[in-house]
Amino acid sequence: MTKTDAGASDANTASTETGFDYSQTLFLPQTAFPMRAGLPQKEPELLKAWEEGDLYGKLRQAAAGRPKFVLHDGPPYANGNIHIGHALNKILKDVVTKSQQMLGFDSNYVPGWDCHGLPIEWKIEEQYRAKGKNKDAVPVVEFRKECRTFAEHWLDVQRGEFKRLGVIGDWDHPYSTMSFPAEAQIAREIMKFAMTGQLYRGSKPVMWSVVEKTALAEAEVEYEDHASDTVWVKFPVVRKAYFGRTTPTPEDILPREDLREAHVVIWTTTPWTIPGNRAISFSSRIAYGLYEVTEAPADNWAKVGEKLILADKLAEDVFKQARVTAYARRADMPAEVLKDLVCAHPLQGVGGGYYFDVPLLDGDHVTDDTGTGFVHTAPGHGREDFEIWMANKRALEARGIESTIPYTVEADGTYTKEAPGFVGKHVITAKGEQGDANKAVIAALTEAGALIARGKLKHQYPHSWRSKKPVIFRNTPQWFIALDKPVETLDGATLREVALRSIAETRWVPAAGENRINGMIANRPDWVVSRQRAWGVPITVFVNRETAEILKDERVNARIADAFAKEGADAWFADADGSRFLAPDHDPKDWEKVTDVLDVWFDSGSTHAYTLEDPVHFPGLAGIRRKRDGGTDTVMYLEGSDQHRGWFHSSLLESCGTRGRAPYDVVLTHGFVLDEEGRKMSKSLGNTVAPQDVIKASGADILRLWVCASDYSDDLRIGPEILKTTADTYRKLRNTLRWMLGSLAHFRDEDRVAFADMPELERLMLHELALLDPVVRQAYADFDYKKIHAALTAFMTSDLSAFYFDVRKDALYCEPISSVKRKAALTVIDRLFHALVTWLAPVLSFTAEEAWLARYGSGSVHLELFPAIPAEWRDEALASKWEQIRRVRRVVTGALEIERANKRIGSSLEAAPVVFFTEDALRAVIGSVDFAEVCITSGLKLEAGTGPAEAFRLAEVEGVSVVPAKAEGKKCARSWRITADVGADPAFPDLSLRDAQAMREWKAAHG
């Protein structure tokens, strides 16, 4: 029978012979589950029911005693409405927790928020500036209260938006980094680092935001196009040692006569760092030469006769930039010669300064890809510069070279007195614009005759991701956590060693994440954890004013933590000199109270300590015994791939430094959301997709389906056309569920048919369900939701709707009440529905719940486990047989489609095709089933042979051809089948014998 649900309800409303309305005797689908989803209206109703019925509490109760699978929430930042990236992240988390719960775990989800830090502080400052208010004139505690109020507002807004996505969690008891217990625990965590000697105050170049007046971590920086001044600067070679001694010794003389009046040439995109230059780096792996300018314009900076030392590979390009028309290579410059050379600073004499040695240092970071093969080295303005300087510090001091790193730039971006001749010049202005420093330095170099070329370069340069303004590397005192210091509490290992070992013990999804974070940890510098701001948890340590040693006293630490737990971190700022915490054990006059706050990455990196280990505030997460500790519990972190350098990174270092292990067992990362053309979303481009808009128009389940249909391991795309495709897929899935629900309206539990008594087609569908079961389970265990989407969509639309349901509609609608075939089909549909609705529940959370309630009336699908599918349903031989049957069926349906298109038949029930087979074995297989029923025709003949030339064939099904033919007989008024036995039962002259029997049973049942 080929009637659709809608068509079938109107079919044969009256027989032309008897006048009887047969439609009332058909078992047509009946359900209140609507075809049109109306998700924007229905979903809030379900959310309300979940909340009023305490679904979260029931989940915890149902899972009590099971192994735990905890997805620890990476805290979003509480400073605005959620965007599509937030929706992707939270939906993925919810699919994880729901599927793990249904796999048999106690999968608890406690949402959290990151509430401290510069973004919120920046918003409050913007409000101040708009009102003409000076932040520095406001008491710090008052300012912090405004920041707290701001964060509280947005936390509540985001909570509502996240819940609307269908995310189930402990929304009434989330964690936040600004709660008093959290601030107390963050303080305890930094004090652990202090007590073990891993925390120290040092002077290193850090990325500094002039606009925001604070140091930044790598995770707070993004790289954007920036136009920089470039200069090629020559440093005069003087001798092996020059300014370090007043009277040169014989060893100080230049090793070769041809080096007299020679210059080492460097290239830099940051001319403003030249005042901070203290060395030149080269590489012993690079070939260098001594070159002489033999021809150049008269007004050129590079003069005829000048001798320049350059990397051989780059010499041609350097001379081109310097407008040198001819040059000659005079000699090799091997590393053993270069390492002993000393240059004079190109600015010597400017402002009465720069009279010091500039040594040459061998460094692995030097390449001959661009530049000159020499790297200008300002240890106060770059990580690699600092590292090579410190690595050579003792050797330089032994040579009489001053090794102190100068502070050449103030916090406001201006030069200090340690940059003679440039004091007060701005590198970056308070507005984040390029200042006058570059111009002044270039002018001084030009005046000194130290330039051979200059230009402009557009390249990627670090910017603060908050202010969007360029940052600088600046040498400044900061607080660091040491990565390479052996730690007694880590069994003598270093933090870096423990972190690298923990990475190898963690499961990374996708696996490439392991290499990425491994490289970051292996190569990163010590962790700078201090910020010069107000809204955060302070670095709760005291420093001895004479010795600069950190106070290590657990009594003081306990008083700090206790105060924070009761009053929050404001307690630190409200106490002027720290006497509240120091007394009576220490004299406040002897100790300096640190006023810097912690990097917010330390805050969020500590969240495991006050959620996963706090049984008072988070009892549902208490008692975790992780697998690596011999238990059965698992902790997962899930965030975007940028968090390899962010939250995954800081959490790893924090936990390894205080507990000797990673805080997680599994780490899953996802990509970013782009528009349909693969472009980054931008308000200026008008290509943003707001989750709120999608939900309002189509419902959250459409977003959830989009997430699970996408390959989250890479960047995802979204836009109107993609959402339209997603909605079309959703409609097919929903209609499949709806048809099952409608059919099951006629199913009674006492009609259930045993597996052994089922027809082949029903056993085939249960075999398919048994095949699908391990695929779905393993895909959920592997977090492979795209595979689940593909498998369930294909099964429901192709195997069920387009095949099994289509074939069985006639039996389900028209067979007698007593029919085993009809009852068996309903039994199978019942099992199919239960399995599919539970498998779909983590993805289509609202739709699955709606369907569940439509079927069972109460409870929740989310309280179910994935069903146990009996192994006995597997039947490979039966599946192999039916694969052949379905292949041949495609040839028949293909032939009938042509007949229908040419209007030679209306429906397939008007046909009785002839099928030809060149292989007798295949014909026997087809003949073993009611192939007319399988093809939904009223009749069908099977013949041996190749068939006539005009017969329909499919290239992929060899040896089968079909000749269409009209069915012979009369049309049954009830089922529309055309058969020879219509009228054979005189009591029902317009019905087939099958339908006549159905009518007898129907009348008996209805009086």
C-alpha positions, 0 to 999 in steps of 0.5 A: 500500500503506497498511501501516505499518512494523510492520503490514507486517512481519506482513502476509500471513504466509501465503496461504490458498490456497498456505500460502506466507509472502509476507512474506519476499519483501517489501522491508520496512524493515530497520534497527538505528536504533531507533524509541525514541531512548533519547537519555539513554543514546545521547548519552553514547556518541556524546560519548565516541566524538567525544572518543576519535576527536578529532572536533575535531582532525579538523574542524580538519584537514578545514577547513585552508586554508578561510576562517575563521569564528570564533565568539568565545565570550562568557565565562560566569561560573564560579560555578555550574551552568549554567541554561537560558539558558546552554543556549540560548546554547551550543546557538546557538553550536554550531549556528552553528559546525557550520553554518558548517563545513558551509557551507565555512568553517573554523569554529573554536570555543574556549570561554572563561570569565570568572573574576575579579570580585565574584561569586566574591569575594562567594562567598568572603566568604560562606564567611568570614562563615560561619566568623567569619573577617575577609576584611581580616585575610587577606593579599590573595594568599592570598584571591586563591588561594581565589578562583582555586580556586573558579573552577577548580572551577566552570569544570570543572563547567560544561565538562562540562555544556556538552559534554553539550549536544553542543557541539563545541569545543577543550574541552581548551584553553579560554581563561580570564580568570584564566590567566597569559597572559590576565592578562598581556595584560589588563595590556598592554591597560590599559597601552595606554590609559595610554600613549595618554592615554585612561586618567585618574583623575577624580572623578565620581559612579558607581553604588556598592554599599555592601554590596559596597564597590565601584563598579559599571558599568551592566551590573552593575545591574538595576532593581527595584521600590523604595519611596522617600520623596518631598519637594517642597522650596522654595529661597528666591530671594535675588538674582542673586548672594548668597553669592559676594560680601560686598557686593552690587552693583547688578547683584546686585539681583533683576530684579523686585520680585515675586520678593522672598520667592519660592521655586523648588520641586523634587521628589525621590525621594532626599531624602538627596542634598539636602545635596549640592545645588549647583544647580537645573536648568530647561529653556528649552523649558518654560513657567514661572509665578509662583504665589501660594497664596491659600487653604490649611489653617491648619496647612499647610506651604504658607502663604497668600501664599507665592509659588512658581515652578513649571512651568505644566503641573505647577502643579495637581498640585503644589498638590494634593500640597501641600493648597493649596485655591486659588492664582493665577498672578501672572506669567510666568517666562521663561528669560531671568529664571530663568537669572540667579536664585540661590537659597539652600540650604534647609538653610542654617544646619543644622550651621553650613553650607550658606551658598552660592549655588544657581544655576539652570542650563538643562538639556536633561534637564529635562522637565515630565512629573512633578515641578515642572519644576525638578530638584534638582541634586547633581553628586556624586550623579547623571550628569546632575547632574554633566554640567550642573554641569561644563558650567557650571563656568567660567561659575559660577566667573566669577560667583564661585560655588564649583564644587568638587563635595563628597564627601558620602557615604563608601564605607560609605554614611555622610555625611562632614563635607561634609554638616554636621548629618548626619555619620555618618548612613547612606544605605544600611547595610552590609546594604543596608537604608535607613538613617537619612539620609532621615529626618534630612534630611526632619526638618531640612527640616521644621524649616527650613520648606522642605517644602511636601509629602512622600509615598512612591513605588514605582518602578524603582530600581537594584540590584546584580544580585549582592547584590540590594541598592539602590545609590547614586550617589556622587562618588568618585575612580575610573579612567576611559577617556575617550570624547571625547578626541582620540587620536593613535593613532586619527588624532585621532578620539575613542574614541566616534567610532571606536566609532560608526563601527565599529558601522555597519561591523558586521552586527547580527542582528537588525538592531535591535541596531545602533540599540540599541548605537549609542544606548548608545555615543552617550550613555554617559559615560566608562568607569569601569574601576576597582573597589575589590576584590581578585580581578581584574587590577590597574590596572597603572599608577603615579602621580607623588606630586607631579604626579599624572601617570601613568608612561609607560615601556614598560620598566616595562610590559614588566616587568609583563607578563613577571611576569604571564605567569609568575606571574599578577597576584598578582605585583602584589599581592606587591610592596609598593611596586612596586620590582620593576617600577620599578627601576632606572629610577625611585625607588619613593618618587616613585610611587604604585602603584595598587591598584584592580582592573579592572572585569571587563567590561574583562577580558572586553572584552579576550578578543579580544586573548588568543584571536584574536591569540595564536598560541602558546596558540590556534594554531587561531585564528591568522592571521585576516584579516578581511573588513574588512581585505581578507581572507576571515575572519569573527569573530562574537560571540553573546550575550543582548540584555543584552550590548549594554550588557555584553560587546558594549559593552566589547569594542567600546570596548576594541578600538576604543581599542587597535586602532581597530576593532571586534573583531567582524564579526557580532553576533547577540543572543538573548532570555531564556528565560521559562516557558510563560506568559511569566513570568520564571523564579524558584525561588520561583515553581517555574517553572524548567526545568533543562537537566540535568533535560531532558537526563536525561529526554529528551536534549540533542537535544530542547533543541537542537530547541527552541532552533532551533524558537524565535524567538531574536530575542525572548524564548523560552518553555519548559515541559512542554507546549512540550517535549512538542510538541518531543518529538512533532516530534522523533519524527516527524523521527526516524521519517522518518530511520528509515524511509529507513534501513530502505528503504535496507537494500535499496539497492545502488549498482549499482541507482542510476538516472540522473535522466533515466530516473526516473519523474515522481514521483522527479524531482518529489522531486529538484526539491523537494530542489533547491528546499530546498537554497538555502533551507537554505543561506541560512537557515543563512547568515542564522542563521535556524534557525527557518526551517530547522526549519519547512522541514525539518519540513514537507518531511519530515513532509508532502512525504515521510512523508505523501505520497511515502513513502506513495505509494511504499511499494507499489513499494518493498515489492512491485515486482520486484527488476528494477523501475526504479520501485523502484530509482529510488525507492531512488536518490532516498531515498538522495539525500534521506537524505544531504541531510537528515541533513547539513542536520539535523546542526547542529541534531540533532547526536546523532541525525544522527550516529547516523543517519549511522553507521547508514547508512555505518558510519564517519566523522562527519556533522559532517565533511561539507559540505552536499551540492551539489544539481544545478541540473538537478533543478529542473523548475518545469513538473513541479512545477506539474503535480504541484501540481494532482495533489496538490490533486485527491488531497486530494479523494480522500483526504478522501472515503476518510477518511469511508468509513473512519470509517463502516467502509465500507472498511478501507483505501484499497486496498479502494476504486476511487473515481470522480473527476469533473472540470468541466475537461477540461484538469485531467482530462487532467493527472490522467489522465497519471499512475497516479492510483490509485497516487498515491491508494493505491487499487486502482482509480480512474475519471476522469469528466467532469462535476460529479458527483452532489449527494452526491459529496464536494467540497472548497471549495478545490479547485473543479471536482472531486468524488469518489464512493467505490466498492468495488474490483472483483476479488480481493485479492492475497495479497502486496500486498493490492491488489484487481485483476482480474488476480489468478490470471491467472498459474497458477503464482501463483493468489493473486497479481496479475501484477505480484506473480507476476513479483516472486515469479519474480525472488525465487525466482531470486535465492534459489535 
